[in-house]
Amino acid sequence: MATDIPAPRLQPSTLHLASLLKAHSLTLSTVETACGGLVSSSLLSTPGASKFFRGGVTLYTLPSRIAFGGWTAEMLDTYRGPTKEVVLGLARHNKQVLGADWVIAESGTAGPTRSRSGNNGEPGYLALAVVGPGGWERAVEHQLGSSDRAGNMGEFARLAMEFVAECIEESLKGEGKL
């Protein structure tokens, strides 16, 4: 079943996150797997993105995680699907490499079929992690219960942008800056 590309419905989340980053002179980088670059492309569509977007990677295959995600061959041997721990590791590595203030990382199963690996292979599963300044880290999981690949990808991207915005706002409130 074909679904329209979900980018237009990402506009409110994209604009909110972009304005938050710009207003506080913060930078962001992304690590995407199941979103396939929708978070990065959405953010890059906003004017002034070069002021806050440090860069991003789409790590769709396990070998790409070795080349760009900081993984070792041993990690591939024990990989059992997307988890909060997996995305935290990807976010930590990306923060080290690109040096952004904040990193959002996601991995999941967009569908329409079940993933062959791990316990989190049901379509609609998403793991998100945010890494920020001073060792700030959060990770969450979602299960959308849908096998609509394009729909899941769009929803994953929306959830990722909303999650990192919430994390940034929480951190800024704690610092008395919001």
C-alpha positions in Angstrom: 0.0 0.0 0.0 1.5 3.3 -1.1 1.5 6.3 1.3 2.5 9.9 0.5 5.9 11.0 1.8 5.2 12.3 5.3 7.4 15.5 5.3 4.6 18.1 5.3 3.1 16.9 8.5 6.5 17.3 10.2 6.4 21.1 9.7 5.1 22.1 13.2 7.7 19.9 15.0 10.4 21.0 12.7 9.7 24.7 13.1 9.4 24.4 16.9 12.8 22.6 17.2 14.6 24.9 14.8 13.3 28.0 16.5 14.3 26.6 20.0 17.8 25.8 18.7 18.3 29.2 17.1 16.9 31.1 20.0 19.4 29.6 22.4 22.3 29.3 20.0 22.4 25.5 20.3 23.6 23.0 17.8 22.1 19.6 16.9 23.3 16.5 15.1 21.2 13.4 14.1 21.7 9.7 13.8 18.8 8.1 11.9 18.1 4.5 10.9 14.4 3.9 10.4 13.6 7.5 9.6 15.9 7.4 6.6 17.0 11.0 6.9 13.6 12.6 7.4 14.7 14.4 10.6 17.8 15.9 8.9 16.0 16.8 5.7 13.1 18.4 7.7 15.5 20.5 9.7 17.6 21.5 6.7 14.5 22.8 5.0 14.3 25.6 7.5 16.0 28.9 6.8 19.1 29.4 8.9 19.7 25.7 9.5 23.4 26.1 9.0 23.5 28.0 12.3 22.2 25.0 14.4 22.5 21.8 12.3 26.0 20.3 12.8 25.3 17.2 10.6 23.7 13.9 10.5 24.1 10.3 9.4 21.6 7.7 8.2 22.9 4.3 9.3 20.5 2.0 7.6 22.7 -1.1 7.5 24.7 -2.8 10.2 28.0 -2.3 8.2 27.3 1.4 8.0 27.2 1.4 11.8 30.8 0.2 11.8 31.9 2.8 9.2 30.1 5.8 10.7 28.5 4.8 14.0 31.4 3.7 16.1 30.5 0.1 16.2 32.9 -2.8 16.3 32.6 -6.2 14.7 31.8 -7.6 18.1 28.8 -5.3 18.4 27.5 -6.7 15.1 27.9 -10.2 16.4 25.7 -9.5 19.4 23.2 -7.2 17.7 19.6 -8.3 18.4 17.7 -5.4 17.0 17.0 -1.8 18.0 17.0 -0.9 21.7 17.4 2.1 23.9 21.0 1.0 24.6 21.8 0.8 20.9 20.5 4.4 20.2 22.3 5.7 23.3 25.5 4.3 22.0 25.0 5.8 18.5 24.1 9.2 20.1 27.2 9.2 22.3 29.5 8.4 19.4 27.9 11.0 17.2 28.3 13.7 20.0 32.0 12.8 20.2 32.6 13.0 16.5 30.5 16.0 15.5 30.6 17.9 18.8 27.0 19.2 18.7 25.4 20.4 21.9 22.6 17.9 21.4 22.2 14.7 19.5 19.0 12.8 18.6 19.4 9.1 17.6 16.7 6.8 16.5 16.3 3.2 15.5 13.3 1.1 14.9 11.2 -1.1 12.6 9.2 0.9 10.1 7.6 -2.1 8.5 5.6 -3.4 6.8 7.0 -6.7 7.9 8.6 -7.8 11.1 12.4 -7.4 11.5 14.4 -10.6 11.4 16.5 -9.6 14.5 15.7 -9.1 18.1 12.7 -8.8 20.3 11.9 -5.3 19.0 11.1 -6.3 15.5 7.4 -5.6 15.4 6.5 -2.9 12.8 6.0 0.5 14.5 8.7 -0.1 17.2 10.9 2.9 17.8 13.8 3.6 20.2 14.9 7.2 20.7 17.9 8.6 22.6 19.0 12.2 23.3 22.5 13.1 24.5 23.2 16.7 25.6 25.7 18.9 27.5 27.2 17.8 30.8 26.4 14.1 30.4 22.6 14.7 29.9 21.0 11.6 28.5 17.5 10.2 28.0 16.1 7.3 26.1 12.5 6.1 25.4 10.7 3.5 23.4 7.4 3.7 21.4 5.2 1.1 19.8 2.9 2.6 17.2 1.2 -0.7 16.3 1.2 0.1 12.6 2.7 -1.6 9.7 2.5 1.5 7.4 6.1 2.0 6.5 5.9 5.6 5.3 3.5 6.5 8.0 5.8 5.0 10.6 8.8 6.8 9.2 7.0 10.1 9.4 5.7 9.5 12.9 9.2 8.3 14.0 10.7 11.6 12.7 8.0 13.7 14.5 8.5 11.8 17.7 12.2 12.3 17.5 12.0 16.0 16.9 9.5 16.5 19.7 11.5 14.3 22.1 14.8 16.3 21.6 12.8 19.6 21.9 11.3 18.4 25.2 14.8 17.4 26.4 16.3 20.7 25.5 13.4 22.6 27.1 13.8 20.5 30.3 17.5 21.2 30.4 17.0 25.0 29.8 14.4 25.2 32.5 16.8 23.5 34.9 19.4 26.1 34.1 16.8 28.9 34.5 17.1 29.8 30.8 13.5 29.1 29.9 
